[in-house]
Amino acid sequence: MKNTDKQKPQGRTRRWLGNLGVLLALAAGLAAWVMLPWPGVLAIVLLLGLWLPLTRAGRLALAAARIGLASLPQRWGASSVIVVGIAGVVGVLVAMLAMGEGFKATLDSTGSDDTAIILRGGSQAETNSVISREQIPLISSLPGIARGDDGQAAISPELSQVINLPTKADGTDANVQFRGVGPQAWAIRPQVKIIAGRRFGNGLRELVVGQGAQRQFRGLEVGRTLELANQDWTIVGIFASGDSHDSELWGDAQTVASTYDRSAYQSVTVKLAGNNGFAQAKAALADDPRLKLDVLTTHDYYAKQSEGLNKLISILGTVIGTIMAIGAVFGALNTMYAAVAARAREIATMRALGFSGLPVVMAVMLETMLLALAGGVLGAAVAWLVFNGYTVSTLGSNFSQVVFQFKVSPQLLWTGLKWALGIGLVGGLFPALRAARMPVTVALRGA
């Protein structure tokens, strides 16, 4: 009797450890599945496609799956739980990741390898950078910087001021970047085009507005007046750049500096001369002790600005997707357990007719995976139709709003489908094993 009492806790411990091992193995398998590239998935699909028609067990699995699929209309209400649940997971996951992808794409498209931005040494962004006016002539004389026909260096000393404007959505104030630029800014950034009105005049309290900012904030039409630092500024033009500059307001750097009592600049944007221009300018900055400055190509600078937020959005999207996926897995488990119980006599009859455990497992798995695939396609389609190209704004590295569009890329849709199939795999596995292990006599008697 004592031995029996000791064996019961040991048996429970072994079962608990066994279940934990199964869960860990499933988690590892799902992680590997989600990270599997498309050639690996294609190889698995091809192997399954060959196994089903070319082997006896595969043909039996197909026959059993046809029987299960034929009964779907009779239990469509329960099956729709799997489809809708997985569609919700995929839709939310893809939408969250599309937000990060769109923000990253906007900043990645900003700048180029032909231009560079110079900041104070150690500065990560313009907001914490200071470049004195005395350093501007030294920067102008650096090798590697392009020069115009007049021999003047193609540089634009710039400063950035965060201002508050009411949003069109609800009228609440949000931060907007007001950039003061030099006369060369237009030549250095040829992608910036005036689409309405004209450029601002040097030395005047005039400004031009990015088209993205105009879409998001009130009172930014040509001819309107903004009160900034207790002074009236007239909007004289709208520009388009197709990148993060679309979220900004531009004015003359000298006028902005006097308005906000600035005695220094925050950055200098330069046009590089030739393929070796960047290397030459970087080496010259390092060799001059008067210039404790860092230089990056504008493409690299803006790409780095997106890294932090993109990682945060990706992590947040994955966590939310995982939590929803767990709920979808339990929904699939309940539905498929109920389906197996309802089809107990049918499954028992197939077992009695010679269907082994493997075809029964594969039949249930195929049915669940097809429902999961339907849910994945539905969720991906909804995410693409609703969110692809949807315009929003979020806080950028300069504590100002960056206007960007959600980008539902084929890669994200593929990721969503893999999540859907992974949920279907877990949700169908245990009910499939139960169907295969169900004793024939018990199933026939219970039915």
C-alpha positions as a Python dict, from the first residue, in 0.01 Angstrom:
ca = {
    (1, 'M'): (0, 0, 0),
    (2, 'K'): (288, 235, 84),
    (3, 'N'): (455, 162, -248),
    (4, 'T'): (130, 248, -428),
    (5, 'D'): (103, 579, -242),
    (6, 'K'): (460, 666, -342),
    (7, 'Q'): (403, 568, -703),
    (8, 'K'): (105, 805, -747),
    (9, 'P'): (303, 1132, -694),
    (10, 'Q'): (585, 992, -903),
    (11, 'G'): (343, 909, -1182),
    (12, 'R'): (191, 1257, -1168),
    (13, 'T'): (538, 1411, -1177),
    (14, 'R'): (635, 1204, -1480),
    (15, 'R'): (314, 1302, -1661),
    (16, 'W'): (369, 1668, -1572),
    (17, 'L'): (727, 1655, -1696),
    (18, 'G'): (613, 1472, -2008),
    (19, 'N'): (350, 1736, -2084),
    (20, 'L'): (603, 2013, -2018),
    (21, 'G'): (845, 1846, -2257),
    (22, 'V'): (576, 1827, -2525),
    (23, 'L'): (489, 2196, -2479),
    (24, 'L'): (856, 2299, -2497),
    (25, 'A'): (904, 2087, -2808),
    (26, 'L'): (597, 2247, -2967),
    (27, 'A'): (720, 2597, -2877),
    (28, 'A'): (1061, 2522, -3028),
    (29, 'G'): (899, 2371, -3337),
    (30, 'L'): (670, 2672, -3383),
    (31, 'A'): (960, 2915, -3346),
    (32, 'A'): (1156, 2721, -3607),
    (33, 'W'): (851, 2713, -3834),
    (34, 'V'): (790, 3090, -3811),
    (35, 'M'): (1156, 3161, -3891),
    (36, 'L'): (1168, 2905, -4173),
    (37, 'P'): (1238, 3072, -4511),
    (38, 'W'): (1004, 3010, -4803),
    (39, 'P'): (1231, 2746, -4972),
    (40, 'G'): (1205, 2535, -4656),
    (41, 'V'): (827, 2567, -4647),
    (42, 'L'): (809, 2483, -5017),
    (43, 'A'): (1021, 2173, -4960),
    (44, 'I'): (787, 2055, -4681),
    (45, 'V'): (480, 2114, -4898),
    (46, 'L'): (637, 1923, -5189),
    (47, 'L'): (728, 1629, -4967),
    (48, 'L'): (374, 1620, -4827),
    (49, 'G'): (231, 1651, -5179),
    (50, 'L'): (436, 1353, -5291),
    (51, 'W'): (363, 1143, -4981),
    (52, 'L'): (-15, 1179, -5000),
    (53, 'P'): (-76, 1029, -5349),
    (54, 'L'): (226, 798, -5371),
    (55, 'T'): (197, 601, -5047),
    (56, 'R'): (-80, 380, -4914),
    (57, 'A'): (-93, 569, -4584),
    (58, 'G'): (-108, 898, -4772),
    (59, 'R'): (-395, 783, -4992),
    (60, 'L'): (-585, 661, -4686),
    (61, 'A'): (-523, 997, -4520),
    (62, 'L'): (-664, 1176, -4826),
    (63, 'A'): (-972, 956, -4825),
    (64, 'A'): (-1029, 1016, -4455),
    (65, 'A'): (-976, 1390, -4500),
    (66, 'R'): (-1238, 1401, -4779),
    (67, 'I'): (-1491, 1244, -4544),
    (68, 'G'): (-1414, 1502, -4276),
    (69, 'L'): (-1427, 1794, -4518),
    (70, 'A'): (-1759, 1672, -4658),
    (71, 'S'): (-1911, 1706, -4311),
    (72, 'L'): (-1786, 2065, -4263),
    (73, 'P'): (-2117, 2227, -4374),
    (74, 'Q'): (-2290, 2043, -4089),
    (75, 'R'): (-2054, 2195, -3829),
    (76, 'W'): (-1963, 2520, -4002),
    (77, 'G'): (-2054, 2726, -3695),
    (78, 'A'): (-1791, 2551, -3483),
    (79, 'S'): (-1535, 2547, -3765),
    (80, 'S'): (-1579, 2919, -3823),
    (81, 'V'): (-1441, 2973, -3471),
    (82, 'I'): (-1103, 2853, -3599),
    (83, 'V'): (-1121, 3060, -3917),
    (84, 'V'): (-1229, 3384, -3747),
    (85, 'G'): (-993, 3341, -3451),
    (86, 'I'): (-690, 3282, -3669),
    (87, 'A'): (-796, 3564, -3905),
    (88, 'G'): (-797, 3801, -3607),
    (89, 'V'): (-448, 3692, -3502),
    (90, 'V'): (-306, 3733, -3852),
    (91, 'G'): (-482, 4065, -3910),
    (92, 'V'): (-354, 4223, -3588),
    (93, 'L'): (-3, 4082, -3629),
    (94, 'V'): (32, 4197, -3990),
    (95, 'A'): (-112, 4541, -3910),
    (96, 'M'): (131, 4594, -3621),
    (97, 'L'): (430, 4482, -3824),
    (98, 'A'): (312, 4691, -4122),
    (99, 'M'): (325, 4998, -3899),
    (100, 'G'): (691, 4936, -3818),
    (101, 'E'): (767, 4848, -4179),
    (102, 'G'): (607, 5169, -4302),
    (103, 'F'): (793, 5387, -4052),
    (104, 'K'): (1121, 5218, -4140),
    (105, 'A'): (1057, 5250, -4513),
    (106, 'T'): (986, 5624, -4477),
    (107, 'L'): (1309, 5694, -4292),
    (108, 'D'): (1509, 5454, -4512),
    (109, 'S'): (1397, 5650, -4815),
    (110, 'T'): (1513, 5975, -4657),
    (111, 'G'): (1861, 6091, -4754),
    (112, 'S'): (2113, 5929, -4986),
    (113, 'D'): (2474, 5820, -5008),
    (114, 'D'): (2551, 6139, -5205),
    (115, 'T'): (2483, 6366, -4908),
    (116, 'A'): (2606, 6367, -4550),
    (117, 'I'): (2499, 6516, -4219),
    (118, 'I'): (2750, 6657, -3971),
    (119, 'L'): (2670, 6658, -3599),
    (120, 'R'): (2852, 6732, -3278),
    (121, 'G'): (3072, 6440, -3172),
    (122, 'G'): (2873, 6175, -2986),
    (123, 'S'): (2533, 6317, -3080),
    (124, 'Q'): (2272, 6061, -3182),
    (125, 'A'): (2028, 6314, -3331),
    (126, 'E'): (1997, 6680, -3421),
    (127, 'T'): (1815, 6762, -3098),
    (128, 'N'): (2129, 6713, -2886),
    (129, 'S'): (2381, 6848, -3137),
    (130, 'V'): (2542, 7194, -3136),
    (131, 'I'): (2765, 7334, -3412),
    (132, 'S'): (2901, 7683, -3357),
    (133, 'R'): (2891, 7948, -3628),
    (134, 'E'): (3272, 7968, -3619),
    (135, 'Q'): (3289, 7605, -3735),
    (136, 'I'): (3086, 7664, -4053),
    (137, 'P'): (3376, 7815, -4258),
    (138, 'L'): (3599, 7526, -4146),
    (139, 'I'): (3339, 7275, -4262),
    (140, 'S'): (3305, 7460, -4594),
    (141, 'S'): (3677, 7413, -4660),
    (142, 'L'): (3677, 7036, -4599),
    (143, 'P'): (3784, 6811, -4888),
    (144, 'G'): (3518, 6578, -5023),
    (145, 'I'): (3242, 6841, -5026),
    (146, 'A'): (3098, 6931, -5366),
    (147, 'R'): (3121, 7288, -5493),
    (148, 'G'): (2900, 7481, -5728),
    (149, 'D'): (2998, 7672, -6041),
    (150, 'D'): (3065, 7973, -5822),
    (151, 'G'): (3314, 7775, -5612),
    (152, 'Q'): (3094, 7785, -5303),
    (153, 'A'): (3069, 7468, -5094),
    (154, 'A'): (2733, 7289, -5118),
    (155, 'I'): (2644, 7301, -4748),
    (156, 'S'): (2329, 7387, -4555),
    (157, 'P'): (2372, 7483, -4187),
    (158, 'E'): (2043, 7389, -4023),
    (159, 'L'): (1858, 7402, -3696),
    (160, 'S'): (1544, 7233, -3576),
    (161, 'Q'): (1267, 7370, -3356),
    (162, 'V'): (974, 7165, -3227),
    (163, 'I'): (642, 7351, -3244),
    (164, 'N'): (286, 7251, -3150),
    (165, 'L'): (5, 7240, -3404),
    (166, 'P'): (-352, 7107, -3373),
    (167, 'T'): (-420, 6780, -3554),
    (168, 'K'): (-702, 6747, -3804),
    (169, 'A'): (-824, 6428, -3637),
    (170, 'D'): (-928, 6569, -3298),
    (171, 'G'): (-772, 6913, -3262),
    (172, 'T'): (-522, 6809, -2996),
    (173, 'D'): (-174, 6959, -3012),
    (174, 'A'): (111, 6750, -3150),
    (175, 'N'): (478, 6817, -3209),
    (176, 'V'): (592, 6924, -3556),
    (177, 'Q'): (948, 6981, -3672),
    (178, 'F'): (1019, 7335, -3794),
    (179, 'R'): (1351, 7319, -3982),
    (180, 'G'): (1561, 7622, -4062),
    (181, 'V'): (1765, 7556, -4376),
    (182, 'G'): (2032, 7738, -4573),
    (183, 'P'): (1999, 7859, -4934),
    (184, 'Q'): (2178, 7546, -5063),
    (185, 'A'): (1920, 7310, -4907),
    (186, 'W'): (1719, 7289, -5230),
    (187, 'A'): (2022, 7187, -5437),
    (188, 'I'): (2142, 6938, -5175),
    (189, 'R'): (1795, 6777, -5158),
    (190, 'P'): (1672, 6779, -5520),
    (191, 'Q'): (1386, 6543, -5432),
    (192, 'V'): (1214, 6828, -5247),
    (193, 'K'): (975, 6988, -5496),
    (194, 'I'): (733, 7280, -5451),
    (195, 'I'): (387, 7154, -5553),
    (196, 'A'): (189, 7464, -5459),
    (197, 'G'): (288, 7826, -5407),
    (198, 'R'): (658, 7915, -5399),
    (199, 'R'): (973, 7888, -5190),
    (200, 'F'): (1023, 8106, -4885),
    (201, 'G'): (1231, 8421, -4922),
    (202, 'N'): (1567, 8454, -4748),
    (203, 'G'): (1551, 8683, -4446),
    (204, 'L'): (1168, 8678, -4442),
    (205, 'R'): (928, 8520, -4196),
    (206, 'E'): (792, 8285, -4458),
    (207, 'L'): (774, 7909, -4454),
    (208, 'V'): (686, 7612, -4672),
    (209, 'V'): (499, 7307, -4548),
    (210, 'G'): (550, 6939, -4628),
    (211, 'Q'): (248, 6771, -4782),
    (212, 'G'): (239, 6509, -4507),
    (213, 'A'): (222, 6776, -4238),
    (214, 'Q'): (-51, 6959, -4428),
    (215, 'R'): (-261, 6639, -4436),
    (216, 'Q'): (-224, 6581, -4062),
    (217, 'F'): (-246, 6930, -3911),
    (218, 'R'): (-486, 7221, -3928),
    (219, 'G'): (-420, 7567, -4067),
    (220, 'L'): (-134, 7484, -4303),
    (221, 'E'): (-285, 7605, -4631),
    (222, 'V'): (-96, 7846, -4856),
    (223, 'G'): (-167, 8205, -4752),
    (224, 'R'): (-244, 8121, -4390),
    (225, 'T'): (-45, 8277, -4104),
    (226, 'L'): (108, 8091, -3810),
    (227, 'E'): (210, 8257, -3487),
    (228, 'L'): (547, 8115, -3385),
    (229, 'A'): (744, 8260, -3094),
    (230, 'N'): (501, 8557, -3083),
    (231, 'Q'): (574, 8640, -3446),
    (232, 'D'): (361, 8590, -3757),
    (233, 'W'): (490, 8357, -4026),
    (234, 'T'): (322, 8333, -4365),
    (235, 'I'): (283, 7999, -4541),
    (236, 'V'): (389, 8058, -4900),
    (237, 'G'): (425, 7707, -5040),
    (238, 'I'): (368, 7333, -5009),
    (239, 'F'): (645, 7085, -5092),
    (240, 'A'): (667, 6711, -5152),
    (241, 'S'): (973, 6498, -5091),
    (242, 'G'): (840, 6143, -5059),
    (243, 'D'): (1029, 6088, -4732),
    (244, 'S'): (1031, 6204, -4371),
    (245, 'H'): (1083, 6567, -4475),
    (246, 'D'): (717, 6562, -4583),
    (247, 'S'): (638, 6591, -4211),
    (248, 'E'): (834, 6916, -4164),
    (249, 'L'): (795, 7291, -4201),
    (250, 'W'): (1087, 7476, -4359),
    (251, 'G'): (1203, 7835, -4323),
    (252, 'D'): (1515, 8045, -4364),
    (253, 'A'): (1779, 7933, -4111),
    (254, 'Q'): (1895, 8285, -4023),
    (255, 'T'): (1540, 8403, -3962),
    (256, 'V'): (1455, 8098, -3753),
    (257, 'A'): (1773, 8150, -3549),
    (258, 'S'): (1688, 8514, -3473),
    (259, 'T'): (1326, 8427, -3391),
    (260, 'Y'): (1423, 8163, -3137),
    (261, 'D'): (1740, 8340, -3021),
    (262, 'R'): (1972, 8066, -3144),
    (263, 'S'): (2345, 8143, -3159),
    (264, 'A'): (2447, 7807, -3308),
    (265, 'Y'): (2330, 7546, -3555),
    (266, 'Q'): (2241, 7185, -3482),
    (267, 'S'): (2355, 7015, -3799),
    (268, 'V'): (2514, 7080, -4136),
    (269, 'T'): (2395, 6888, -4441),
    (270, 'V'): (2646, 6870, -4726),
    (271, 'K'): (2660, 6737, -5080),
    (272, 'L'): (2951, 6499, -5133),
    (273, 'A'): (3195, 6519, -5423),
    (274, 'G'): (3239, 6191, -5609),
    (275, 'N'): (3259, 5837, -5478),
    (276, 'N'): (3538, 5916, -5229),
    (277, 'G'): (3380, 6235, -5098),
    (278, 'F'): (3249, 6082, -4777),
    (279, 'A'): (3578, 5912, -4691),
    (280, 'Q'): (3769, 6234, -4755),
    (281, 'A'): (3537, 6447, -4545),
    (282, 'K'): (3536, 6195, -4259),
    (283, 'A'): (3917, 6173, -4256),
    (284, 'A'): (3952, 6552, -4263),
    (285, 'L'): (3711, 6591, -3971),
    (286, 'A'): (3905, 6334, -3769),
    (287, 'D'): (4235, 6512, -3838),
    (288, 'D'): (4118, 6862, -3742),
    (289, 'P'): (4118, 6912, -3360),
    (290, 'R'): (3901, 7223, -3400),
    (291, 'L'): (3617, 7010, -3539),
    (292, 'K'): (3503, 6756, -3285),
    (293, 'L'): (3226, 6648, -3516),
    (294, 'D'): (3081, 6325, -3652),
    (295, 'V'): (2964, 6266, -4007),
    (296, 'L'): (2722, 6012, -4152),
    (297, 'T'): (2564, 5978, -4491),
    (298, 'T'): (2210, 6107, -4466),
    (299, 'H'): (2082, 5762, -4567),
    (300, 'D'): (2260, 5595, -4274),
    (301, 'Y'): (2157, 5869, -4032),
    (302, 'Y'): (1784, 5842, -4102),
    (303, 'A'): (1797, 5463, -4121),
    (304, 'K'): (1941, 5456, -3768),
    (305, 'Q'): (1663, 5683, -3645),
    (306, 'S'): (1407, 5413, -3730),
    (307, 'E'): (1582, 5122, -3558),
    (308, 'G'): (1457, 5179, -3203),
    (309, 'L'): (1090, 5234, -3285),
    (310, 'N'): (1086, 4958, -3546),
    (311, 'K'): (1224, 4708, -3291),
    (312, 'L'): (970, 4823, -3032),
    (313, 'I'): (679, 4785, -3275),
    (314, 'S'): (805, 4442, -3390),
    (315, 'I'): (839, 4319, -3031),
    (316, 'L'): (501, 4462, -2933),
    (317, 'G'): (335, 4313, -3240),
    (318, 'T'): (491, 3972, -3175),
    (319, 'V'): (386, 3975, -2808),
    (320, 'I'): (28, 4078, -2889),
    (321, 'G'): (17, 3825, -3173),
    (322, 'T'): (146, 3551, -2942),
    (323, 'I'): (-116, 3625, -2676),
    (324, 'M'): (-391, 3619, -2939),
    (325, 'A'): (-240, 3307, -3095),
    (326, 'I'): (-264, 3124, -2762),
    (327, 'G'): (-634, 3206, -2750),
    (328, 'A'): (-676, 3092, -3110),
    (329, 'V'): (-495, 2765, -3031),
    (330, 'F'): (-735, 2691, -2746),
    (331, 'G'): (-1027, 2775, -2973),
    (332, 'A'): (-893, 2535, -3234),
    (333, 'L'): (-834, 2267, -2970),
    (334, 'N'): (-1190, 2293, -2838),
    (335, 'T'): (-1338, 2290, -3186),
    (336, 'M'): (-1133, 1995, -3309),
    (337, 'Y'): (-1185, 1795, -2988),
    (338, 'A'): (-1560, 1849, -3033),
    (339, 'A'): (-1534, 1748, -3399),
    (340, 'V'): (-1344, 1431, -3309),
    (341, 'A'): (-1601, 1346, -3040),
    (342, 'A'): (-1890, 1407, -3282),
    (343, 'R'): (-1724, 1186, -3543),
    (344, 'A'): (-1628, 912, -3298),
    (345, 'R'): (-1832, 641, -3473),
    (346, 'E'): (-1712, 755, -3815),
    (347, 'I'): (-1347, 745, -3706),
    (348, 'A'): (-1398, 410, -3533),
    (349, 'T'): (-1555, 266, -3847),
    (350, 'M'): (-1256, 380, -4054),
    (351, 'R'): (-1022, 225, -3800),
    (352, 'A'): (-1219, -100, -3820),
    (353, 'L'): (-1195, -93, -4199),
    (354, 'G'): (-815, -86, -4182),
    (355, 'F'): (-724, 281, -4143),
    (356, 'S'): (-418, 288, -3921),
    (357, 'G'): (-337, 564, -3674),
    (358, 'L'): (-119, 767, -3914),
    (359, 'P'): (-387, 827, -4182),
    (360, 'V'): (-636, 928, -3911),
    (361, 'V'): (-387, 1173, -3759),
    (362, 'M'): (-306, 1319, -4099),
    (363, 'A'): (-674, 1347, -4192),
    (364, 'V'): (-757, 1551, -3882),
    (365, 'M'): (-441, 1759, -3927),
    (366, 'L'): (-520, 1831, -4292),
    (367, 'E'): (-868, 1947, -4201),
    (368, 'T'): (-736, 2179, -3926),
    (369, 'M'): (-458, 2315, -4145),
    (370, 'L'): (-703, 2395, -4427),
    (371, 'L'): (-924, 2585, -4183),
    (372, 'A'): (-614, 2763, -4049),
    (373, 'L'): (-507, 2849, -4404),
    (374, 'A'): (-852, 2995, -4474),
    (375, 'G'): (-826, 3204, -4157),
    (376, 'G'): (-475, 3318, -4251),
    (377, 'V'): (-579, 3422, -4600),
    (378, 'L'): (-883, 3607, -4462),
    (379, 'G'): (-676, 3791, -4199),
    (380, 'A'): (-403, 3880, -4446),
    (381, 'A'): (-659, 4007, -4700),
    (382, 'V'): (-832, 4225, -4439),
    (383, 'A'): (-497, 4365, -4320),
    (384, 'W'): (-395, 4448, -4676),
    (385, 'L'): (-728, 4606, -4773),
    (386, 'V'): (-766, 4811, -4454),
    (387, 'F'): (-412, 4908, -4361),
    (388, 'N'): (-193, 4907, -4670),
    (389, 'G'): (-124, 5273, -4748),
    (390, 'Y'): (-309, 5396, -4438),
    (391, 'T'): (-149, 5727, -4329),
    (392, 'V'): (-64, 5793, -3965),
    (393, 'S'): (197, 5986, -3771),
    (394, 'T'): (412, 5894, -3475),
    (395, 'L'): (681, 6054, -3263),
    (396, 'G'): (1023, 6048, -3429),
    (397, 'S'): (1375, 6083, -3292),
    (398, 'N'): (1351, 6464, -3280),
    (399, 'F'): (1038, 6444, -3059),
    (400, 'S'): (825, 6557, -3352),
    (401, 'Q'): (561, 6378, -3554),
    (402, 'V'): (670, 6178, -3859),
    (403, 'V'): (394, 6112, -4111),
    (404, 'F'): (416, 5772, -4280),
    (405, 'Q'): (203, 5501, -4436),
    (406, 'F'): (146, 5143, -4323),
    (407, 'K'): (328, 4907, -4557),
    (408, 'V'): (175, 4559, -4587),
    (409, 'S'): (451, 4388, -4781),
    (410, 'P'): (440, 4036, -4931),
    (411, 'Q'): (693, 3931, -4668),
    (412, 'L'): (455, 4035, -4388),
    (413, 'L'): (166, 3851, -4553),
    (414, 'W'): (386, 3543, -4576),
    (415, 'T'): (473, 3577, -4206),
    (416, 'G'): (103, 3599, -4120),
    (417, 'L'): (24, 3283, -4317),
    (418, 'K'): (303, 3094, -4142),
    (419, 'W'): (161, 3200, -3806),
    (420, 'A'): (-182, 3079, -3914),
    (421, 'L'): (-50, 2738, -4018),
    (422, 'G'): (151, 2713, -3696),
    (423, 'I'): (-164, 2776, -3492),
    (424, 'G'): (-346, 2514, -3696),
    (425, 'L'): (-64, 2267, -3640),
    (426, 'V'): (-80, 2299, -3261),
    (427, 'G'): (-459, 2322, -3252),
    (428, 'G'): (-505, 2004, -3453),
    (429, 'L'): (-223, 1789, -3320),
    (430, 'F'): (-368, 1675, -2986),
    (431, 'P'): (-721, 1612, -3118),
    (432, 'A'): (-565, 1415, -3406),
    (433, 'L'): (-363, 1201, -3165),
    (434, 'R'): (-675, 1140, -2957),
    (435, 'A'): (-866, 1029, -3266),
    (436, 'A'): (-587, 787, -3359),
    (437, 'R'): (-563, 640, -3007),
    (438, 'M'): (-937, 605, -2955),
    (439, 'P'): (-1021, 235, -2898),
    (440, 'V'): (-1255, 114, -3171),
    (441, 'T'): (-1493, -73, -2938),
    (442, 'V'): (-1520, 219, -2695),
    (443, 'A'): (-1585, 466, -2976),
    (444, 'L'): (-1857, 248, -3133),
    (445, 'R'): (-2020, 187, -2795),
    (446, 'G'): (-2002, 556, -2695),
    (447, 'A'): (-2151, 671, -3023),
}
